[in-house]
């Protein structure tokens, strides 16, 4: 991506909650870190989210300061880690400007809180701020099957201004690896945040040529 001035760079909030799908959170953070249009990332991981990251990725989170680099599997200079209990953090106020927020994975519990305007944690409050300020909020819900309660909560959140973006991978790009699946999904998610990725595969109406899985079409 071409470099941008600090005035033009985007600030994104990334929330990670206690649903399965840690690899999607990792890839999203990696892509945000690598994107020249992004200048600041506020990372918030719930207590349950930390447990899932440990279980699914064997990550060591003994020091909070080490969480961004551990999750990104490499340097994360743009990322500021915020405690989910810190309701006085910058992103808890509408006066602090952010360009959007992604919660990935988003548990159905977090979905319910957001849908009903309950802000007991920083992730929930940050999401509430995005809705009240008319900013982009993407909820990458991860669960199955959905109960009627879950479906109602999705509708409530969508009507409030959130975008429901469940973690459902695609196969039309003929992925060869799990990484291909995760990358394509995260590309589509970030495109909906206004950050299209050059490696995204885009359907053009015909079968992809051999060797194009995980890349954009010619």
C-alpha positions in Angstrom: 0.0 0.0 0.0 1.3 3.5 -0.7 2.4 5.5 2.3 0.0 8.1 3.8 0.5 11.1 6.0 -0.5 10.9 9.7 -3.4 13.2 9.0 -4.8 10.8 6.5 -4.1 7.5 8.3 -6.9 5.5 9.8 -7.5 4.5 13.4 -9.2 1.1 13.9 -10.4 -0.7 17.0 -10.0 -4.5 16.9 -12.0 -6.4 19.5 -11.5 -10.1 20.1 -14.1 -12.1 22.2 -14.5 -15.6 23.5 -15.7 -17.4 20.4 -13.7 -19.9 18.3 -11.8 -18.4 15.5 -8.5 -17.1 16.9 -6.8 -17.4 13.5 -9.2 -14.9 12.0 -8.3 -12.4 14.7 -4.6 -13.0 14.0 -4.8 -12.5 10.3 -6.9 -9.4 10.7 -4.3 -7.8 13.0 -1.5 -8.8 10.6 -3.3 -7.2 7.7 -4.1 -4.0 9.5 -0.4 -3.8 10.7 0.8 -4.2 7.1 -1.7 -1.7 5.6 -0.1 1.7 4.9 -3.5 3.4 5.2 -3.8 2.4 8.9 -1.8 4.4 11.4 -3.2 3.2 14.7 -4.8 0.0 16.0 -6.5 -0.3 19.4 -6.6 -4.0 20.3 -8.9 -5.2 23.1 -9.3 -8.8 24.0 -11.9 -10.0 26.5 -11.0 -12.5 29.3 -12.8 -15.3 27.4 -11.0 -14.2 24.2 -7.6 -14.6 25.9 -8.7 -18.1 27.0 -9.6 -19.0 23.4 -6.4 -17.6 22.0 -4.4 -19.8 24.5 -6.5 -22.9 23.7 -6.4 -22.5 19.9 -3.0 -21.0 19.3 -0.9 -21.9 22.4 -0.1 -18.2 22.9 1.5 -17.0 26.2 -0.1 -13.9 27.5 1.7 -13.5 30.8 2.5 -9.9 30.0 -0.1 -7.6 28.6 2.5 -5.5 26.7 3.5 -8.7 24.7 0.0 -9.5 23.5 0.0 -7.5 20.2 3.2 -9.1 19.0 2.2 -12.5 20.2 -1.2 -12.4 18.4 0.3 -10.9 15.2 3.1 -13.5 15.3 5.6 -10.6 14.7 6.2 -7.0 15.3 3.0 -4.9 15.9 4.3 -1.3 16.2 0.9 0.3 15.3 -1.0 -1.6 18.0 -1.9 -0.4 21.4 -3.3 -3.0 23.8 -6.2 -1.9 26.0 -7.6 -3.9 28.9 -11.2 -4.8 28.4 -11.9 -3.6 32.0 -10.5 -0.1 31.2 -13.7 1.7 30.6 -11.8 5.0 30.8 -9.7 4.3 27.8 -9.6 6.7 24.8 -12.0 4.6 22.6 -14.7 4.7 25.3 -15.4 8.3 24.3 -17.1 9.5 21.2 -14.8 12.6 21.3 -11.9 10.3 20.4 -12.0 9.8 16.7 -11.8 6.3 15.2 -12.6 5.3 11.6 -14.2 2.0 12.5 -14.3 -1.1 14.7 -14.2 -4.9 14.0 -15.1 -7.5 16.6 -13.6 -10.8 15.3 -14.5 -13.3 16.4 -17.7 -11.9 18.0 -19.4 -14.2 20.5 -23.2 -14.3 20.6 -22.9 -13.0 24.2 -21.0 -9.9 22.9 -23.6 -9.6 20.1 -26.4 -9.5 22.6 -24.7 -6.8 24.7 -24.1 -4.6 21.6 -27.6 -5.2 20.3 -29.2 -3.9 23.5 -26.8 -1.1 24.3 -25.2 -2.7 27.3 -21.7 -1.4 27.9 -20.2 -3.3 30.8 -16.7 -3.8 29.1 -14.5 -1.7 26.9 -15.2 -3.8 23.8 -19.0 -3.3 24.3 -18.6 0.4 25.1 -16.4 0.9 22.1 -19.0 -0.8 19.9 -21.7 1.4 21.5 -19.7 4.5 20.7 -19.3 3.5 17.1 -23.1 3.1 16.8 -24.0 6.3 18.5 -21.4 8.3 16.5 -22.5 6.7 13.2 -19.1 5.0 12.6 -18.5 1.6 11.0 -19.0 -1.4 13.2 -18.5 -4.9 11.9 -19.5 -7.9 14.0 -17.9 -11.2 12.8 -20.2 -13.5 14.6 -19.0 -17.0 15.1 -21.4 -19.7 16.3 -23.7 -22.4 14.9 -26.5 -23.1 14.8 -28.1 -19.8 15.6 -31.1 -19.7 18.0 -34.0 -17.4 17.5 -32.5 -15.2 20.2 -29.3 -14.9 18.2 -31.1 -14.1 15.0 -33.2 -11.4 16.8 -30.1 -9.9 18.3 -28.4 -9.8 14.9 -31.4 -7.9 13.5 -31.4 -5.5 16.5 -27.7 -4.8 16.0 -28.1 -4.4 12.2 -31.0 -2.0 12.7 -28.8 0.0 15.1 -26.2 0.4 12.5 -23.8 -2.6 12.9 -22.8 -4.8 10.0 -23.3 -8.5 10.6 -20.4 -10.3 9.0 -20.5 -13.9 10.3 -17.4 -16.0 9.9 -18.4 -18.1 6.9 -15.5 -18.9 4.5 -15.9 -19.1 0.8 -14.7 -21.7 -1.6 -15.1 -20.3 -5.1 -11.5 -19.1 -5.2 -10.5 -22.8 -4.8 -8.4 -22.5 -1.6 -5.6 -24.9 -1.2 -4.8 -24.3 2.4 -6.6 -23.2 5.6 -4.5 -20.0 5.3 -6.2 -19.3 1.9 -9.6 -19.6 3.5 -8.7 -17.3 6.4 -7.0 -14.7 4.2 -9.9 -14.4 1.7 -12.4 -13.9 4.5 -10.3 -11.3 6.2 -9.8 -9.5 2.9 -13.5 -9.3 2.4 -14.0 -8.1 5.9 -11.5 -5.3 5.6 -12.9 -4.3 2.2 -16.2 -3.6 4.1 -14.2 -1.4 6.4 -13.0 0.6 3.5 -9.6 -1.1 3.3 -9.6 -3.3 0.2 -6.6 -5.7 0.1 -4.7 -6.3 -3.1 -4.5 -10.1 -2.4 -8.2 -10.5 -2.3 -9.7 -12.9 -4.9 -12.5 -11.3 -6.8 -15.0 -13.3 -8.8 -15.3 -12.2 -12.4 -18.0 -14.6 -13.7 -15.8 -17.6 -14.7 -13.7 -20.3 -13.2 -10.4 -19.1 -11.7 -7.3 -20.1 -13.6 -4.9 -22.6 -12.1 -2.7 -21.2 -9.5 -4.9 -18.2 -8.7 -6.4 -19.5 -5.4 -5.9 -16.9 -2.7 -5.0 -14.1 -5.2 -7.1 -11.6 -7.1 -8.2 -12.4 -10.6 -6.3 -11.2 -13.6 
